[in-house]
Amino acid sequence: MATHQRRHPSVAAELEGTLLISGDLFPYFLLVALEAGGPLRAAVLLAAYPVAALLGVALPDDDLAVRVMTFVSTAGLSVADVAAVARATLPRFFLADLSDAAFRAFARRDAAERYVVTRLPTAMVEPFVREYVAEGARVVGAELRVVGGRFTGAAVNGDRSLGALQAVLGRGRRVIDVGLCSGDGAAKRQPAFMKICQERHVVSTPEKAPAAPLPRSEYLRPLIFHDGRLVGRPDPLACLAVALWLPLGAALAVTRILIAFLPYSVGLLLAAATGFQIRAHLGGAPPRWRGGTLYACNHRTLLDPAVLSTVVHRKVTAVTYSLSGLSEMIAPIPTVRLTRDRGRDRVIMQSVLAGGDLAVCPEGTTCREPYLLRFSPLFAEIAGEVTPVAVRAGGAMFHGTTVRGYKGMDSFFFLMNPAPWYHLQLLDPVPSSSAAADGDGGGDGGGESSRDVANRVQRAIGDALGFECTALTRRDNNEQPLALIQLALSAWQHGNLNPVDYLGHDPVRMYLDLNLYGL
């Protein structure tokens, strides 16, 4: 079939309303305003949106609302902050709205050149298009002015469709072979860039034939890591609902935190009364090893060990590499800091385990999607048996984890959800006596190494949850900050700008980041 298909050297597609099912751009501007600018900027955008939308309808300027939203959401923000949101937050929302039919129509074209035309700023769209739509595709949209490493909120190019695409094509070429857009086929409904397309294909709108989003299994690459506090798509009404919920949610979060300090049986009942659902499948009673039980959990939020302690009705000590002072203060269970020195950490964990139960999260960082990161093998070297704990957690409004935000508020945001939930399953203990006997994990030739045990625990949890096991680590979760640091250093070496200004961090934070990534 492919041999009879006509080759099209170039294809251009409209992003909003064609590749994306919805043509509403407000949610993406809101995400940039909230994640890169903060709650106050997001509130200003939410207040300005109705006025801008009404003016856009009353006046002949169709792009007025877009220009207002662009200015409010990006003016004064650093390039690095917007780039981080575009790479780590926006793709999840774009993918959830990516049209299956339009994506396949765009991807199956045997084209040497691909263009995605959008009314959004290119800085917001390029990471998504190049990673999840078509590798090597060029984004044609508004180019924002940059002064001193920060956006001014104004676009360099006034024409966001036809003129921008012609500028990208250059003077020697004025024609695109195939153009894809939404609408009913009428010229007045088609974007201006379709005028220079030899073939014009119109994708049916949701009103005529409901469009289905692209299945997760068909993504160009799996979505494993993403950031951002909001769970749902931030449409204007959804944002208003979140804003109205915040005062009650804050009071509810404080109440749930206080309940965690009550006796276990009472705490479970009162937590359920506030809408916090906790379910557990305990199986058989886990055997104790030299005084305590070692639990290995997949990591969903900071509350994993606390919820585990509640369901087993015993104090369980949690180990952590870095925990904010606020999180330590509100923790209802003991916490112990590790040092990232393998020998010292092994001694610390063994001493804690000798006096009671110990919970570890070998992934080293949280993962929101149905994947398990690689399990660090250290936990398999400190006890003869490990009890795997399969953990699921979620909420309808806020994520309880963040990469760029203030981590001290992670548990607070999770508990602000109207009905957060936790499901735990204690699995059969996995023996690791040979790994415990051999400190370096190499084994004595008669049993599994600590890494083999860690992989077996990972597979057991993955099978119980239906999650895919990966070899990714917490460093992969921090890939975006690393890329920004490298970009800043490159710019510094070429004398273009100060890396501290580019990253938006102070020199101490810059120094810590450089040491963290070994640069």
N, C-alpha and C positions, 0 to 999 in steps of 0.2 A: 504493500500500500504506500509506503514511504517513497518508493521509486517513482510513483506517478504523481506525487505531490509537487506542485509548482514551488520553486524556491523564491522566497521574498527576501530581498537583501535588507529591508528595513521595515520595522513595525513600531507604531506608537499607540499607546493606550492611555486613556484618561484614568486617573487614580480614583478619585471620589465618585461614587455612583456607578462605576464600571468595575474596576478591579476590586474596589471596596463596595459592599452592598449598599451602604448608606452614604449619602452625600453630605451629611452633617459633619462639619469640621470642628465644632465647638469642643467636643470631648478631648481632642488632641491638644488644642491650645490650653485647655484647663489643666491637663496633665503636666504640660511644660510649666505653666504658671505655678502649680502646686508643688511639684517635685524640685524644680530648679529655683523658684522664686519664694515659695512659702505660702502659708495659709492666707495672709493678708492680700497678696497679689491675686490669689485665686478668688477671694471674695470680691475684689474690685472687678475682675473679669466677669464673674457671675452677675454682678449688678449692672455692668455696662452692656452685657449681651442683649437684653431685650430692646434697649434703646437703639443699639447698632443694627439689630435685625429689622426694626420698624423703619429706620431711616433707609436701609437698603431696599426695602419694599417701596417706600414712598418716592425715592429718588431714582433716576435712571442708572445710577452707578451700582452695578451688581456686586462689585468687589469692596464696597464700603465696609460692610460688616467684617470681611476678612482682614482688611487693613487695620481696623480698630482692634480686633482680637490679636493680630500679629503684634501691634505696638504694645498693648497692655501686657501680653504674656511674655514678651522677649526684651523689651527696652531695659537696658542696664544690666542684663544678665551676662555672665561670662560665657565665652564660646565653649569652654570646657564643661560647664554645668549643663548647658543645653545639649551638647554632644553626648554626655553621659545619660541623660534622660532619653534621647533619641535612640541610643543603643540598648539600654537596659530596661526601659519602661514601655515605650510606645510599641515595639514590635508585638507584644502580647495582645494588645488591643487591635492593632492592624490585622493580625492573623485571625482573630476571632470574627472579624468582619470581611475577610477575604473571600470573594465569590468563587465558588468552585468552577462554574461554567466559564466565567471571564478569565480566571487564572489559566485554565486549560487552553482556552482559545489563544491567549497571549503566549503561553509557553510552547505550544505545539508548532507555532510558526517557525519555519526553518529560516530564521533571520540572522543576518550577520550583525545588524545593529538594532538595538531595542531602546525605546524611549518611553518613559513614564511621565506624563504631563499632569501637573497638580497645581492647585491654588495655594497649597501649603508652602511654607519656606522649605527650600531644599535641605537645609540643615536638619530638619525634623524628619525627613522622609528617606534620605539616602541610605542610612544603615539598614533600614527594613527592606528597601527595594533590592539592594545588592546582596543581602544575605538570605532573603526568603522569597523573592519574586523571580529575579533573573540575575545571575552573576554577570557582571560587566555592563548591566543596563545603565543608561544615563537618565538622571532625574532632571526634568525641565520644570522649573518653578521660580518662586521669588528668591532672589539672592539678597540677603540682608546686609546692610552696611555694618562694618566693624570698626570701632575706634578704641584703641588701647586694649584690645583683647575682649571687648564687650560689644554686644549688639546695641544698635541705636533704636531698633524697632521699625526702621524704615527700609523699604526695599530699594535696591539699586536699579532694578529693571521694573518699569511700570507695567509692561505687558506680560502677563503671566501665562499666556497660552501661545498664540500664533507668533508674536514677535520674539518671545523667548526661544521657541523651537527653531525659528529661522536663524537666530543668532548662534545657536548651538550647531546647526547644520553648516553654517558658513555661506559665503557669497557664491561659491561654485556650485551649490546644490540647493534646490528649493522644493524638492518633492520627497514625500514619504510613500512607500509602496502600499502599506496597509495601515489603516487607522481604526481603532476600536473605541467606541464611546457608548454611553447609555442614552435613553430617550426613545421616542416613538418614530424616529426617522425623519422628522421634520427639521428643516434647516435651522429654524429658530431655536430648536432644542439641542443642537449639536455645538460643541465648543469650537472656537475659531480655528484651532490647529487642523481640524478636519478638512479645511479648504485646500490644504496642500497635500492631501492624501489621495492617491490614485484610486484605491479601493477603500470603501467606507463600510464597516461592519458595525451594526447597532446591536448591543446586548440588551435583551428584554429587561425591563425594569421590574422591581419586586411587585408593583401593583398589577402588572399583566401576568407574570409568572413568578411566584415566590422564589427568590434566589436562596440557595443553600450554601452555607459556609464550607470552605475547604476542610475535609476531615484531617485530624491531627496526623494520621498515618501518612498523609500525602504532602506534608510540609517538606519544603526543599531541604531543610535540616531540622533536627528536633529542637524544640524549645525547652531547654533544661533550666537555665538561669534567667531570672528577670527580677526587677526591683519595682518599688512603688508601694504606697500604702493602700490604695483603693483596690477593692476586689472587682467590683462591677464597672461597667462602662459609665463614665461620668457625664451622662446627658444632663441638660439643665434641670429637669425635674428631679433626677436622681441626686444631683448636687444639692438642691434645695432640701431634699429629704435628709441627706447627711448632715447639713448645717443645722437643721431643726433637731436632729437626734443628738448632737454633740453634748449639750448640757446633761441630758438624761443618761447618755452613755458614759460620761465621766463619773457621774454619781454611782452608776451601776458598777463600773470598774473598781472604784474604791471599795464598794460593798463586797464585791467578790474577793478582793485582796484580803480584806479583814476576815472573811469567812474561812480563808485557807488556814488561819491560825487556830481555829477551833478544833475540838476532837474530830477524828476522821468521820465517824458515823454521822455526827451532827452536821459537819461541814458538807458532806455529800448531799444530804437532804436540803440544806439551805441553798447550796449551789444550784440544785435542780429547781428550787423555787424561784431563783432569779433567771432561769432560762439557760443555765450552763449545763449542757448535757455531757455526762461522763459515763462511758460504757467500758466494761473490761471483761475479757475472757481469761480467767486465771489458770485454767487447766489444773494440773496437779501442783501441790505445794513444792516449790523449788528447793532442792537440798542446799544446806549451808556448807561453805568451804572455809574451814579454819575461822569460824566466828561470824562470817557474813556471807551474803549472796552478792555475786557480781552480775549486774544487769547491763546488757549492751543494747541501746535503743537507737533506732534511726531518728534523725533530728528534724523535727518540724518547727518547734518554737522553743523559747527558753523555759517554758513551763513543763516540758517533757518529764524531767525528774520529779518535779513537785506533784504532778498528777499521778505519776507512778507510785510515789510515796502514799498518796491518798488511797489509791485502790488496793494496795497491799497492806495498808494499816500499820506501816512501820516507818520509822525515820530512815530515809535513804539519803546518803550524802552524795552530792553532785560535784564532779570535778569540772573545772573550766580553765581555759587559757586566758580569757579576758572577759571580765564582767564589770559593768558599770557600777558605781557606788549605789545608785538608786535601785538597780536590780538586786544587789546584795542586801540592801536594807529591807526590801519587801519580800524577800525569799522566805518561805515558811519552812525550809529545810536547810541543813548545814551545807555550805559550799566551801570548796578547797581550790585554791589557785595552783595550777601547774606552771612549770618554768620553761617548757620546751627543751629541757635537757633530759634526754632519754633515761639516763641512769638515775638522776634525782627524781624524776617523775615516777619511775617504777617504784622507788622506795616510798614515796609519798602515798601512792595508791595502795601499796601493800599494807602500810601502816593503818590507813583508813579502813581497809577491808578487814583487817584483823579485829577491829573494834565494832564493826557493824556492816550494814548493807551499803553497797556502792553502785552508783549509776554512771555510766559513761556513754557518750555519743561519739562513736569512732569516726563518723563522717567529718567532724571538725567544723562543720558549718551547716546551716539549714538549706533545704531544697524544697521548693513549693510544689514542684511537678512530680509525676509518678515515676521518679528515678531514685536510685540509691547511689550515692557517691562512694568512692573507694573507702573501705574501712581501714583505719590505721591499726597495725597489728599489736601495738603496745599492750592493749587490754588483755590480749590472749596470753601474756607472759606473766601474769600476776596471780592467777588462780587455777585450780584444777578443773573447774567447770564454769561455763558462762551461760547465763540464761538470756536468750534473745528476747527482745520486746518489740513487737511490731506496732508502730504508732501511726495513727491518722489523726489529723486535726484540721479545723477550718472554721471560717466565719463568713457571713454574707456581705459584710461591709468593709472591714479592714483586715489587712495582712498583719500578722504579728511578728514579722521579720523585716529587716531592711539592710541594705549594704551602704548606702550613702547617707541615710538619715541618722537621727540620734537613737542609738541602740538601747539607751536606757528607757525609752518609751515603748519598746517592743511588746512587753507583757501588758502594759497599760492599753495599747491599741487593740491587742487581741481580746482583752476582757471588755472592751467597749462595744464589741459586736452585740447585736440584739440577742442572738442565740448561738454563742460559740459551742463547739462540740469537740470531744476527744474520744477516740476509740483505741483501746489498748488490748493487745493479745500477748500473753506470756507463752512462749513456745517451749518445747522440750529443751532441757539443758544440753549444751554441747561440750564434750570433754576436751580439755586442752592440757592435760597433765604433762605431756612431753614438752610442750612449749613453755610451761611454767618452770620446768626443770632446766631448760636451756635459755639463759637470759638473752642471748643475741638473736633468738628466733631461728637459729640454724638447724635445730633438731639434733637428736643423737643417733639418727639413722634408723631408729625403731618406731618413730611416730611422725605426726605432722609438724611442720614448722608453724610458728605463730602467724605467719602470713596465710598459710593454708587454713588455719582455724578461723582467722578473720574473714577470709573469703567464704568459708562455709557458713559462718554466722550471717554474713551479708546475703547469701543465697537463700538461707532459711527465712529471713525477714522479707526478702523480695518475693519469694513464692507465696508467703502468707498474705502479703498486701497486693500481689499482682503488679508489683513495680519492676522496672527494668534495672538490672545491676550494671553499673558503669565503672570505669577506672578513673573518672574525674575526681579532683580533689578540691579543697577550699581555695587553692591558688587559681583554679579555673574560674571559680565564682568571682574572683577579684581581677579577672583578666582585663575588664574595662578600666579600672583605675591604673593598672600597669600600662595599658596602651596610652592613656592620657599623660602619664609621667614620661614615657619614652618620647611622645610627641613634643612635650614641653622642653625636654632636654635637647631634642634635635633643633627646635626653634631657637633655643638659647645658644647652642653652638654656632648657629648661622647668624647670630646677632639680631634676630628679628624681634624678640620680645623677652621680657623677664619671665622665667618659668613660674615664679611664685604668682605673678599677676595672671598668667594663663590658667593655672590650676585653681585660683581663687583660695589658696591656702596660705597660712602664715609660714615663715621659714621653719619653725619647729615641726609643724605637720609635714612639710616637704621633706625634712630630714628623716622623720620617722618612716614616711612612705618609701624613700630611697633605700633605707636600711631594711625595711620589710621585704622588698623585692630584690635585694642584693645588687642594686645598681650602683 
